[in-house]
Amino acid sequence: MTSAAGPDAPKPTAPAPDPALRARHARRITGALFLSQSLGSAGSIAAATVAAIVGAELSGNVAWAGVPAAVAQIGVALGALLWSRASDRIGRRNALSGALATGALGATLSLFGVASGNFALVLLGLFVGGSGNSAVQLGRFVAAEVNPKARRARALATVVLGGTFGSVVGPLLVGPTSALVTSWGWNEIAGPYLATGVGYLLTAILLFASLRPEPRLIGEAIAHEERGPVVAAPARDLPQLLRDPSVRTAIASVVTAHMVMVGLMQMTSLHMHGLAHPLTSIAIVFSSHTFGMFAFSMVSGWLADRWGRRPVLGLGATMTLVSCLMAPLSPELLPLSVALFLLGLGWNLCYVAGSALLSDALAPSEKGRMQGFNDLLVGGAAAAATLIGGWVMAGPGGYTTMGLLGAAATAPLLLVVARMPRARAAAA
């Protein structure tokens, strides 16, 4: 296939003659990406736990509670587009490592911004730090790239599963890091940004050392075997790709699920803070939510490979809609934990099956461009959700309106998935 990569891209090679050797490389690379998801998500989830509180306190206006998360999501969106395109020129290994190092720098700026009460510096740091989160998320596509179609969803799910560590440890880091920075005389809500910076830096080192051989070359070898003569066709441009029903369904599923999940999740901490729940209780709800997001990833991947992408997307959309309706029903800790757990699980089903469907539909030379565009839309939609969430929370309806808006946004996804051609939805 004609490559869209630049002159610095890794030079294509003939497909690896030994599939067993290629499979061993794929397992090792997928394992490294699993660890990167664990380290990177722990830090980013710790910061997400207090994002709405940072916005409300440092700005002095509840309506601005969603601004930090929105700026972070914009950074993730643009970072995904930038670094995914860069990965076609400098390789997946160099691109992901560079993105994570940039994310660590951004987290450091946010740390000092919160400590000094400089809201503008916090926002700058969150924007720059979005590159780190974008690299953590793009890792799932690298795992899909180095595995054949029959195992693709499970490999992708293995990487997402790494977030289980972050889902448990991330919120638990809030207390110790807050106590640490308080002992320095800083605002306690600066603590989680320390965890974010350290997590991104360690992850950058891990991926730079582990993503060998270059994953894109493995993906080209697999595509040569699976697609045969199709590999010789020129890469489709963006309008052509968006006319593909599988591409459209995959993007709609991942973008909608992520937008609804981030919007409701971010405003839950502000909702609980306003009801005088302590930070420890807020962390418990976040742990429940992020546990749902990541712990069942292998089940999601197995189902997507076994049943096909379409049924799993429908199940995820249904679960997301139900969770949005449940969340506002009770302000107590247990009902909120259950609703946010279901919100995370619904997201996981859509995220894994939708990402696998997108990988299925793309040739190697289309992956960097289209996957980056997908995550650009994901980040942009999440940013819009958090901005709107701040305004909604400042209004009379508050959290109840947030839940209803999330359900209304999810309902059309059920129709999109139902109209997806069955033959294109099959995993194998």
Backbone torsions as a table, in degrees:
resi	resn	phi	psi	omega
1	MET	NA	142.7	175.4
2	THR	-66.2	126.7	-176.6
3	SER	-91.9	144.3	174.8
4	ALA	-88.6	3.6	-174.4
5	ALA	-75.2	160.4	-179.9
6	GLY	-85.1	-173.6	-175.3
7	PRO	-69.8	-19.4	-178.6
8	ASP	-90.2	2.3	-178.4
9	ALA	-65.7	153.1	175.2
10	PRO	-58.4	135.2	-176.4
11	LYS	-71.2	131.3	179.5
12	PRO	-60.3	147.5	177.5
13	THR	-127.9	167.5	175.1
14	ALA	-65.6	151.1	178.8
15	PRO	-55.5	140.7	-178.8
16	ALA	-57.8	130.0	-175.5
17	PRO	-71.5	-19.8	-175.0
18	ASP	-112.3	100.9	179.8
19	PRO	-60.0	-31.3	179.9
20	ALA	-65.7	-40.3	177.3
21	LEU	-65.3	-41.8	178.7
22	ARG	-62.6	-38.9	178.7
23	ALA	-64.5	-37.2	177.8
24	ARG	-66.3	-41.2	175.5
25	HIS	-60.2	-42.2	-178.7
26	ALA	-63.0	-42.2	179.3
27	ARG	-64.2	-41.8	-179.6
28	ARG	-67.0	-43.4	179.6
29	ILE	-64.6	-42.9	178.5
30	THR	-62.4	-38.3	177.5
31	GLY	-64.2	-41.0	177.7
32	ALA	-64.5	-38.6	178.8
33	LEU	-69.2	-32.8	173.7
34	PHE	-59.6	-47.2	178.7
35	LEU	-64.9	-37.3	179.9
36	SER	-65.2	-38.0	176.7
37	GLN	-63.3	-38.3	-179.8
38	SER	-63.5	-51.6	-177.3
39	LEU	-68.8	-47.5	-176.0
40	GLY	-66.5	-41.6	-178.3
41	SER	-71.7	-30.3	178.0
42	ALA	-59.4	-45.9	179.6
43	GLY	-68.7	-43.6	-177.2
44	SER	-69.2	-35.3	178.3
45	ILE	-69.5	-36.3	176.3
46	ALA	-58.3	-44.6	179.4
47	ALA	-69.0	-38.1	-179.4
48	ALA	-63.8	-27.9	-179.1
49	THR	-60.8	-32.5	-175.8
50	VAL	-112.3	6.9	-173.1
51	ALA	-58.8	-46.6	-178.3
52	ALA	-66.9	-34.1	178.4
53	ILE	-67.9	-40.6	177.0
54	VAL	-59.8	-44.9	-179.5
55	GLY	-62.6	-44.0	-178.3
56	ALA	-69.3	-42.1	-175.3
57	GLU	-74.7	-46.6	-175.2
58	LEU	-74.9	-28.4	177.9
59	SER	-87.5	-22.3	-177.0
60	GLY	75.9	14.6	-176.5
61	ASN	-142.9	121.6	-178.7
62	VAL	-60.7	-32.3	-179.5
63	ALA	-62.1	-19.6	178.7
64	TRP	-93.6	8.9	-176.9
65	ALA	-60.2	-32.0	-178.7
66	GLY	-85.3	-5.9	-174.5
67	VAL	-64.2	-46.0	179.5
68	PRO	-57.6	-46.3	179.9
69	ALA	-65.5	-36.6	179.3
70	ALA	-65.0	-44.1	178.8
71	VAL	-63.8	-40.5	177.8
72	ALA	-61.7	-41.4	-179.7
73	GLN	-67.9	-35.8	175.0
74	ILE	-62.9	-41.0	175.9
75	GLY	-62.2	-39.3	177.1
76	VAL	-64.3	-44.1	-177.1
77	ALA	-62.5	-51.5	-179.2
78	LEU	-69.0	-34.9	176.7
79	GLY	-63.3	-40.2	178.9
80	ALA	-62.5	-43.0	179.8
81	LEU	-65.2	-45.9	-178.3
82	LEU	-63.9	-51.9	-172.4
83	TRP	-76.6	-27.9	176.1
84	SER	-69.4	-39.7	175.4
85	ARG	-66.9	-38.8	177.8
86	ALA	-63.1	-30.7	-178.3
87	SER	-65.4	-24.3	175.2
88	ASP	-74.6	-21.9	-178.7
89	ARG	-96.5	-44.5	-173.7
90	ILE	-110.1	0.8	178.4
91	GLY	95.0	156.3	-178.3
92	ARG	-64.6	-41.0	-176.6
93	ARG	-60.6	-52.2	-178.1
94	ASN	-66.9	-37.3	-177.8
95	ALA	-67.3	-47.7	-178.5
96	LEU	-66.4	-39.7	179.3
97	SER	-65.0	-42.8	177.9
98	GLY	-64.1	-39.2	178.9
99	ALA	-63.6	-40.5	-178.9
100	LEU	-70.0	-38.5	175.9
101	ALA	-62.4	-39.9	176.4
102	THR	-63.9	-39.4	177.6
103	GLY	-62.1	-38.6	177.8
104	ALA	-63.0	-38.8	176.7
105	LEU	-62.4	-44.4	179.5
106	GLY	-62.1	-41.6	178.7
107	ALA	-62.1	-36.0	177.6
108	THR	-64.3	-41.6	176.9
109	LEU	-62.3	-41.6	178.8
110	SER	-64.5	-40.0	178.5
111	LEU	-56.7	-49.9	-178.9
112	PHE	-71.6	-29.0	177.8
113	GLY	-66.6	-44.7	178.1
114	VAL	-67.2	-41.2	-178.5
115	ALA	-61.4	-35.2	-177.9
116	SER	-95.2	-4.2	-178.0
117	GLY	74.9	19.4	-178.7
118	ASN	-93.6	97.0	-175.1
119	PHE	-64.2	-37.6	-179.9
120	ALA	-62.8	-40.4	178.6
121	LEU	-66.9	-37.3	176.2
122	VAL	-58.9	-46.9	-178.0
123	LEU	-65.8	-39.4	176.1
124	LEU	-60.9	-45.4	179.6
125	GLY	-62.8	-39.5	179.4
126	LEU	-66.4	-37.4	178.4
127	PHE	-64.7	-48.3	179.0
128	VAL	-65.3	-41.0	-178.4
129	GLY	-65.7	-17.4	177.9
130	GLY	-58.3	-25.9	177.9
131	SER	-60.3	-37.0	179.4
132	GLY	-64.5	-45.8	179.5
133	ASN	-65.8	-36.1	179.1
134	SER	-63.4	-37.9	178.7
135	ALA	-66.2	-40.8	178.1
136	VAL	-60.0	-41.9	-178.8
137	GLN	-73.2	-38.5	-179.8
138	LEU	-67.0	-19.8	178.9
139	GLY	-57.2	-29.0	-179.2
140	ARG	-64.5	-35.1	179.9
141	PHE	-71.6	-32.0	176.9
142	VAL	-65.6	-41.8	177.2
143	ALA	-62.4	-40.8	178.3
144	ALA	-64.7	-35.4	-176.0
145	GLU	-66.6	-35.3	-174.3
146	VAL	-91.7	6.0	179.9
147	ASN	-122.8	145.4	178.6
148	PRO	-67.5	164.5	-172.7
149	LYS	-58.6	-36.9	-177.0
150	ALA	-65.4	-22.2	179.4
151	ARG	-116.2	6.5	-169.6
152	ARG	-63.7	-47.9	-177.6
153	ALA	-64.6	-37.8	179.0
154	ARG	-68.3	-38.2	176.8
155	ALA	-64.7	-45.2	177.6
156	LEU	-60.4	-42.2	180.0
157	ALA	-66.2	-31.6	177.6
158	THR	-60.7	-41.6	178.6
159	VAL	-66.1	-46.2	178.7
160	VAL	-61.1	-35.1	178.7
161	LEU	-58.1	-29.9	177.8
162	GLY	-56.8	-24.2	177.1
163	GLY	-66.7	-13.0	176.2
164	THR	-58.7	-42.1	177.3
165	PHE	-60.0	-46.9	178.6
166	GLY	-64.5	-35.0	-178.1
167	SER	-65.2	-31.5	-179.9
168	VAL	-89.2	-47.4	-173.4
169	VAL	-79.0	-36.8	-176.4
170	GLY	-52.6	-58.4	178.1
171	PRO	-62.4	-30.6	179.3
172	LEU	-69.8	-19.8	177.8
173	LEU	-76.0	-16.2	-177.3
174	VAL	-60.3	-49.3	-177.7
175	GLY	-62.0	-55.9	-178.5
176	PRO	-62.1	-42.5	-179.3
177	THR	-70.1	-33.6	176.0
178	SER	-64.9	-42.5	178.3
179	ALA	-64.4	-37.2	-179.2
180	LEU	-64.1	-50.0	-176.6
181	VAL	-72.3	-26.5	175.0
182	THR	-64.6	-36.2	177.8
183	SER	-66.8	-19.2	175.7
184	TRP	-88.2	-3.5	-178.5
185	GLY	88.8	15.7	-179.0
186	TRP	-99.0	165.9	174.6
187	ASN	-63.3	135.4	-175.3
188	GLU	-61.7	-27.8	-177.3
189	ILE	-78.5	1.9	172.6
190	ALA	-79.4	-22.9	-173.1
191	GLY	-53.8	-47.5	-177.4
192	PRO	-59.2	-26.1	-179.6
193	TYR	-71.8	-23.7	172.8
194	LEU	-65.7	-43.3	177.7
195	ALA	-63.0	-37.8	-180.0
196	THR	-62.8	-48.5	-178.7
197	GLY	-60.9	-45.2	180.0
198	VAL	-64.7	-42.2	-179.8
199	GLY	-61.7	-44.2	179.9
200	TYR	-66.0	-40.1	-178.7
201	LEU	-64.3	-45.4	178.4
202	LEU	-62.7	-38.3	-179.7
203	THR	-67.4	-38.4	177.5
204	ALA	-60.0	-43.8	179.7
205	ILE	-64.1	-43.0	-178.7
206	LEU	-60.6	-48.6	-176.1
207	LEU	-70.8	-35.8	178.5
208	PHE	-62.1	-33.8	-178.9
209	ALA	-83.4	-23.7	-166.4
210	SER	-107.4	-25.3	-174.1
211	LEU	-82.1	70.3	178.8
212	ARG	-135.3	136.4	-5.6
213	PRO	-68.2	173.1	-177.8
214	GLU	-54.9	120.8	-175.7
215	PRO	-58.5	-31.7	-177.5
216	ARG	-64.3	-33.6	178.3
217	LEU	-68.5	-36.8	175.5
218	ILE	-64.5	-42.3	178.9
219	GLY	-61.3	-37.9	178.5
220	GLU	-65.4	-37.7	178.6
221	ALA	-66.4	-41.5	178.9
222	ILE	-65.3	-42.9	179.7
223	ALA	-62.9	-36.4	178.5
224	HIS	-60.8	-40.2	-179.4
225	GLU	-75.7	-38.7	-173.4
226	GLU	-82.8	-35.6	-173.5
227	ARG	-101.1	-20.8	178.1
228	GLY	59.9	-127.4	-175.9
229	PRO	-60.8	-20.7	-179.0
230	VAL	-62.5	-26.9	-178.2
231	VAL	-61.8	-25.6	-178.5
232	ALA	-77.5	-11.4	-178.7
233	ALA	-71.2	149.0	177.6
234	PRO	-67.7	152.3	179.3
235	ALA	-64.6	140.1	177.5
236	ARG	-75.5	147.1	175.2
237	ASP	-83.6	176.5	-173.9
238	LEU	-59.5	-47.7	178.5
239	PRO	-59.0	-38.6	178.6
240	GLN	-65.9	-41.5	179.2
241	LEU	-63.1	-40.2	-178.6
242	LEU	-72.5	-13.8	173.9
243	ARG	-82.5	-11.5	177.0
244	ASP	-74.9	120.8	-176.8
245	PRO	-61.4	-32.4	178.1
246	SER	-67.4	-41.3	178.3
247	VAL	-63.5	-45.4	-179.1
248	ARG	-62.7	-43.8	-179.5
249	THR	-66.1	-41.5	179.4
250	ALA	-61.1	-46.6	-179.2
251	ILE	-64.7	-45.4	-179.8
252	ALA	-59.6	-39.6	-177.8
253	SER	-67.7	-49.9	-176.7
254	VAL	-68.5	-43.5	-178.0
255	VAL	-65.1	-46.7	-178.5
256	THR	-64.3	-47.9	-178.6
257	ALA	-60.9	-41.1	-178.2
258	HIS	-70.7	-40.5	179.4
259	MET	-60.6	-48.7	-178.2
260	VAL	-66.7	-42.6	-178.7
261	MET	-62.8	-49.3	-177.5
262	VAL	-64.3	-43.0	-178.4
263	GLY	-59.6	-48.8	-178.0
264	LEU	-73.3	-38.8	-180.0
265	MET	-61.0	-48.1	-176.8
266	GLN	-62.4	-39.4	-177.4
267	MET	-78.4	-14.5	177.9
268	THR	-64.9	-40.3	179.6
269	SER	-64.1	-40.2	178.0
270	LEU	-67.9	-39.7	177.1
271	HIS	-58.6	-47.4	-179.0
272	MET	-70.1	-37.4	178.4
273	HIS	-61.7	-39.8	178.1
274	GLY	-67.9	-23.8	177.1
275	LEU	-91.6	10.8	176.1
276	ALA	69.8	24.7	170.6
277	HIS	-71.5	136.5	177.6
278	PRO	-70.4	164.0	179.0
279	LEU	-58.0	-32.1	179.5
280	THR	-64.7	-38.7	177.7
281	SER	-69.5	-39.8	176.9
282	ILE	-61.0	-40.2	179.0
283	ALA	-64.3	-35.6	178.7
284	ILE	-63.8	-44.7	179.0
285	VAL	-63.6	-41.0	177.9
286	PHE	-65.3	-37.5	177.6
287	SER	-64.0	-41.3	177.6
288	SER	-61.9	-43.6	-179.2
289	HIS	-64.9	-50.4	-176.7
290	THR	-71.2	-26.2	172.5
291	PHE	-63.1	-43.2	175.1
292	GLY	-63.5	-34.6	-179.7
293	MET	-64.2	-34.8	-167.6
294	PHE	-121.9	-32.7	-167.9
295	ALA	-63.7	-29.6	-175.5
296	PHE	-103.1	22.6	-177.2
297	SER	-60.6	-39.2	-179.6
298	MET	-65.2	-35.0	176.0
299	VAL	-65.9	-43.9	178.5
300	SER	-60.3	-44.4	179.7
301	GLY	-65.2	-41.9	178.4
302	TRP	-62.5	-44.3	179.5
303	LEU	-63.7	-41.2	-179.4
304	ALA	-65.9	-34.6	176.4
305	ASP	-77.8	-31.8	-175.6
306	ARG	-84.7	-50.4	-177.3
307	TRP	-86.7	-27.2	-169.9
308	GLY	108.6	165.5	-175.0
309	ARG	-71.9	-37.6	-171.3
310	ARG	-61.2	-51.9	-179.2
311	PRO	-60.9	-36.7	-179.2
312	VAL	-68.7	-37.8	176.0
313	LEU	-63.2	-41.7	178.7
314	GLY	-63.8	-40.9	178.1
315	LEU	-64.6	-42.2	180.0
316	GLY	-64.6	-41.9	179.1
317	ALA	-64.1	-41.0	178.7
318	THR	-62.9	-44.1	-178.8
319	MET	-65.9	-37.6	177.7
320	THR	-63.9	-43.6	179.2
321	LEU	-61.5	-45.8	-179.8
322	VAL	-61.3	-41.8	-178.1
323	SER	-64.7	-36.6	178.8
324	CYS	-64.2	-35.8	178.7
325	LEU	-75.8	-28.9	-178.8
326	MET	-77.2	-38.4	-169.8
327	ALA	-54.3	-42.9	-176.7
328	PRO	-79.6	-2.6	-171.8
329	LEU	-69.9	-31.4	-178.0
330	SER	-144.5	139.1	178.0
331	PRO	-87.2	1.5	-176.6
332	GLU	-75.9	159.1	-173.7
333	LEU	-61.2	-48.9	-174.9
334	LEU	-65.4	-49.9	178.6
335	PRO	-60.4	-38.5	177.3
336	LEU	-64.3	-39.7	179.2
337	SER	-62.8	-41.5	-179.5
338	VAL	-66.4	-46.3	-178.7
339	ALA	-62.3	-42.6	-179.7
340	LEU	-71.6	-29.9	173.5
341	PHE	-62.4	-46.2	179.4
342	LEU	-64.9	-36.3	176.7
343	LEU	-60.4	-43.6	179.1
344	GLY	-66.5	-40.2	-179.2
345	LEU	-67.9	-40.8	176.5
346	GLY	-60.9	-42.2	175.8
347	TRP	-58.9	-44.4	-176.7
348	ASN	-60.2	-45.2	-179.9
349	LEU	-60.9	-44.9	179.4
350	CYS	-68.7	-39.0	-175.3
351	TYR	-68.0	-45.7	-178.4
352	VAL	-69.9	-51.8	-177.5
353	ALA	-67.0	-38.9	179.4
354	GLY	-67.3	-41.2	178.6
355	SER	-66.4	-38.6	177.4
356	ALA	-65.6	-41.2	178.5
357	LEU	-61.9	-40.4	178.6
358	LEU	-65.4	-42.8	177.9
359	SER	-62.8	-38.2	178.6
360	ASP	-59.1	-37.5	-170.3
361	ALA	-83.1	-9.3	-171.3
362	LEU	-109.8	142.0	169.7
363	ALA	-82.9	162.3	-176.1
364	PRO	-53.4	-42.3	-176.9
365	SER	-74.7	-9.2	178.1
366	GLU	-97.0	-13.3	-169.6
367	LYS	-66.6	-52.6	-176.3
368	GLY	-57.6	-46.0	-177.6
369	ARG	-66.2	-49.3	-172.7
370	MET	-76.9	-37.5	178.5
371	GLN	-67.5	-35.5	175.0
372	GLY	-66.6	-40.3	177.3
373	PHE	-63.5	-40.3	176.9
374	ASN	-58.6	-48.6	-177.5
375	ASP	-73.6	-22.6	170.6
376	LEU	-62.9	-45.1	178.0
377	LEU	-66.2	-38.4	178.7
378	VAL	-60.1	-49.6	-179.5
379	GLY	-66.2	-40.7	179.4
380	GLY	-63.8	-41.9	178.7
381	ALA	-65.5	-40.4	178.4
382	ALA	-66.1	-38.3	177.3
383	ALA	-61.8	-44.7	178.1
384	ALA	-61.7	-39.6	-179.0
385	ALA	-63.8	-40.0	-179.2
386	THR	-73.5	-35.4	175.9
387	LEU	-64.5	-48.1	178.0
388	ILE	-62.5	-37.1	179.3
389	GLY	-59.5	-40.6	178.0
390	GLY	-62.4	-42.4	179.0
391	TRP	-67.1	-40.4	179.7
392	VAL	-64.6	-43.0	-178.6
393	MET	-65.6	-26.2	178.1
394	ALA	-80.8	-10.3	-179.1
395	GLY	-90.8	-179.1	-175.5
396	PRO	-69.1	-31.4	-177.6
397	GLY	-76.8	-32.1	177.1
398	GLY	54.7	-130.7	-171.8
399	TYR	-66.4	-31.9	177.9
400	THR	-62.8	-42.8	177.7
401	THR	-64.6	-37.1	177.5
402	MET	-59.3	-44.6	179.5
403	GLY	-63.1	-42.7	-179.7
404	LEU	-66.8	-38.7	177.6
405	LEU	-64.9	-39.0	177.9
406	GLY	-63.0	-42.6	178.8
407	ALA	-64.8	-41.0	-179.7
408	ALA	-65.2	-35.2	179.0
409	ALA	-72.4	-30.2	-176.7
410	THR	-81.3	-32.1	-174.0
411	ALA	-53.9	-44.6	-179.7
412	PRO	-63.3	-23.5	179.8
413	LEU	-63.4	-32.7	177.8
414	LEU	-60.7	-38.7	178.2
415	LEU	-68.7	-41.8	179.6
416	VAL	-59.7	-45.8	-179.3
417	VAL	-67.7	-39.6	-179.2
418	ALA	-62.8	-31.1	-178.3
419	ARG	-86.4	-3.4	-179.2
420	MET	-68.7	130.4	179.1
421	PRO	-58.6	131.7	-175.9
422	ARG	-61.3	-40.0	-177.1
423	ALA	-63.2	-34.6	179.6
424	ARG	-79.4	-18.3	-178.3
425	ALA	-82.2	-17.6	-175.5
426	ALA	-64.7	144.1	-177.4
427	ALA	-79.2	-31.5	-173.7
428	ALA	-134.3	NA	NA
